[in-house]
């Protein structure tokens, strides 16, 4: 019998395992940077997230779904690392375990497993943790130069959070920028934030690897980054005292992580080039709208999940013409 697995269907010599471990290799620079700046706390969160995610997927497949065990295909490992990237390194271990259960049990396996989930599992878990434990999920450790210690971590707001709070008290963007890390420090990761958003350079290096290996295509990350730069640039030109410049918006928060590693998830993103460009445009626009006028300083996670929800509609609207189908012009000429 012919067995048709879940979308996406891509012809080639690639396998799910090869693609997933390619994504893992691309995340190695960000993992190393996180370990350097956040030390043993980052290692703890990463190990617990991986162990819990693999365990929950194994238990669900063995005792609930009672199907083949696929924890070695790398998909649960990718979800676990992305979940660790999306939480503070000082998050309590039991919250990391809950996040792993939500990501694997609710966002992935409840839909039938890999290829069938509607939303990015790691982002579903992040939003769940943010809503359930807002204090712990917004207590950001500051990056340290010599972090190999389990001593109490110094915490502070992220650059986006600092600007959002400062604007609320009547300060201007130039006044606030004087107290923030330089763009070079943000590029390298010397700032507060979650494990996967502190170093834009490490994420970009991983993204270049994904593009080089053709695991992802350029349409989604480029459309996201260009949209964010364009709309934030317009707002900055209109009122530089109230709105931050485009470079700050690009280097701060989880934009790079979302653009290269989460929005490009093949299962939850559109299949056609036009659909991917629209998908990326929507993510970039919603991100800027939330950052500027929303209650949260960061909007990447919400933007990706909202656009995940409309992917079926985008795929339907950008459905490619069937092979052999006559166009309206050809039919009219005949």
N, C-alpha and C positions, 0 to 999 in steps of 0.2 A: 504493500500500500504506500501511496505517496503521502508523506508527512510534511505539512506546511507549518513551519515555526513562526513565531511572532516577528513582526516587522522590526527594524528595516531589513529589506532583502537586498543584499549587495553581492554582485557577481565578482568573484576574484579568489585569490589564494589566501585571503585573510580568514582567520578564525576568531571567534569570540575571545578565546583565551589569549591569542596573540595581541589583539587590539587592547584588551583590558590591561595586560601587563605592559604594553606600550605606554598607556596612560600612567601607570605606576612609575615607570622609568622617568616620565616627564615631570612627575611630582617630586623627584628626588632633590633637586635644588631647593625647592621650598621647604621640604622636610629638614634638610641640613641647616638652612637659615633659621628655622623655628627652633631646632635643638640648640643652635648657637646662642640665640637671643633669649630663649625662655628655659633652657636647660632641662633638668630632670622632670619638671612639671609637664613640659611638652612631650617628653618621652612617655610619661605615665598616661597622659590622655591618649596618645597615639596607640600605645599597646592595648589599653583597655578597650578602645573603640574597635580595633581590629579583632581582638579576641571575642568580644561580645557579639559583634556583627557576624562573624563566622559561626559562632555557637548558635545564635538564634536562627540563622538560615538553615543550619544542619538539623536542628530540632524540628523546625516547621516542615522541612522537606521529608524528614524521616517519620514523624509521628502524625502530622496533620495532612499534608498533601500526599504523602506516601509515594513519592515519585523518585526519580534519580537524584542522587546527591551531586550538587554542582558547585560546592564551595571552593573547588580548585580552579574554576574558570576565571577567577580574578574580579568578577563583578562585585561581589561582597567586599573584597579588599579595597577596591576603588571607592565604594560608598563609605567604608569605614574611614579611609584617609581623608576624604572630603568632609566628612562629619567632624573629624578632629580639626581640620583647617577652619571650620566655621564656628568654633566655640573658643572661649578664653582658655588659656593653658592652666589657669587656676580653678577651673570648674570642678566641683566635687566628683569623685569617681562614680558615685551612684547615679548622678545625673547623666554622665556619659553613657552609662549602661542603659538608662531609660531612652536616651536619644538613639542608641543603636537598635533597641527594640522597635521604636517608632519607624526608623528608617527601613529596617528589613521587614518587620512584621506587618506594619500598616501600609507603608508607601510602596513596597515592592512585592512581597509575597502574597498579600491579600488580592492583588490584581492578577496573580498567576505567575509571578517571577519575572526574570529578565526578558525584556522585549515586550512586555504587556503593561508595565506601569505607566501611568499618565503623567505623573509629576516626578521631578528629580528627588530621589529618596533622601539624600543628605540635606537638601533644602527644606523638605517637609519636616525632618527632625529638628533642624535649626529653628524654624518658625515655631514649632511646638514647644521647644525648650524656652524660646524667647517669651512666648505668651504665658507659659506655666511658671517660669522662674526668671522674671525680668531683672531682678537685682543681680543674681549671680551671672546672668548672661550679658550684663552690661557693666560688669566690674572688670575692667581691662587691665592686665598687668603691663607694666612698662618694660620695654626691651632692655636687657642688661648686657654689658660687654663681657663680663665674666660670670655666666649664669649658673655654673655647675654647683648649685647648692639647693637645699630644700628649705632655706630660710624664708621668712615671710616675704612675699612679693610686694613691691611698691606698685600701687595701682593709680590709674588716672584715666581721663577721657581720651578717646581717639581724636585725631585731628578734626574729623567731621563732627564729632560730638562737642568738641571744644568750640568750634565755630558756631554751631547751632545754639549752644547755651549762651555764648557771648553776644550773639545778635539779639537774643531774647532779652538781654539786660541793657540794650541800647548801644553797645559798642559797634565799631565799624570793622569791616574785614581787614583793612590795613593794620589797625591796632591789634587785632587778634593774630594776624600772621606773624607779627614780630615775636610772639611767644611760642610759635610752633616750630617743629623740626624743619630744616631746610629741604628743598626738593631732592637734593642728593641723599640726605638721610632717609627721606621717604622712599626713594628708589631702592636704597640698600636694605631698609627695614628697621632703622633705628628709631622706632616710635611704638606707641601703644596700639593694641588691636588683637584680633584673633590670630591664631597660629598661621593661617594661610593668607593673611592680607597684609602682613607687615612689610614684605619685600616685593615690590612690583617687579624688580629686575629678575628675581628667581622665578616668578610666575611667567614673565615674558620669555625667559630662556626655555621653560617647559613648553610654552605655547609654540615657540619656533620648532622645537623637536616634534611636536604633534603635527605641525604643518609639513615638516620635512618628511616625516614618515607617512603622510597622507592619511593620518587617523582622523583629522578634522580638515575642513576646508576654510578658506579665508572669509567667506561671506558673513557668518554670524559674528565672530569677534571684531572684524573690521567695522561692520555696520553698527555694532554697539558702541565702540569707541568713538567713531566719527560722529554719531548722533549725540553722545554725551558732550564731546568737545564742541560741536556746533551750537547746541542749545545753551550750554553753560557759557560759551563765548558770547553769544548774543546778550544774555542776561548781564554778564560782566561788563560789556561795552555800554549797556544801558545805565547801569549803576554799579560801579566798582566798589563803592563803599558798602553795598548791601549783599553783593553776590561775589563768590570766589571765582578766580580765573580758571580756565579750562585745564591747565596743567595740574592744579591742585585737585580738581575733581577726578582726573584720570589716575593720579598716583595714590589717592587716599581711599581708604575703605576696601571693600571686596570687589571692586569693579573688574580688575584684571583677572582675579580668580574666577569670577562669574563668567566673564567673557570667553576665556580660553578653556575652562575645565567643566563648567556646569551648564551653561547655555548650549554648548556644543554636543551635549549628550545625544547620541543618535536616536535613542528611543523616544525622547521627549521633545525633539526639535523637528521642524519641517523637512520634507524630503527633496524639494526642488530649490533651485537657486533663487528664484524670485520669492518663494516662501521664506527662505532663510534670511534674505535681506529685509523683508517686512518684519519677520520675527525679531531680528536684531534691532531694527529701528524702534519697535515697540518696547523692547527691554530698555534701550537707552533713554527713550523719552520718559517712560514711567519712573526710571531711576532718578532722573533729574527732577521730575515733578515731586517725588517723595522727599528727596534731599532738600529741596528749596522750600516747599510748602507743607510737607507732611510732618507728622508728629515724631517720627523716627529720623535720626540723622542719616541713616543708610537705607537705601531702597532696593538694592540689587536683588536680594533674595525674593522679596515680594514681587518685583518686576518679572523675574524669571518664572516664578510659579503662576502668575497671572497669564503670561504668554504661553506657558505649557498648556493651560486650559483651553486656549483657542487654536492650538496646533491642528486638531482635526478640521476645523473650519478653514484654516490657512491651506492645508493640504487639498481640501476640496476646491478652493478658489484658484489654486495654482496647479491644478491637475494637468499634467502634460498631455498633449494631443496623442491619441492612440495611433500606433504605427499603421499606415495605410489609409487613415481617415482623410477624406477630401476636405479641403478648406472651403469656406463660403465663397471665396473669390473664384476658385477653380470650378466649383459646382455651378456658379452663376455664368461663367464663360461657356460652359458646356450646355 
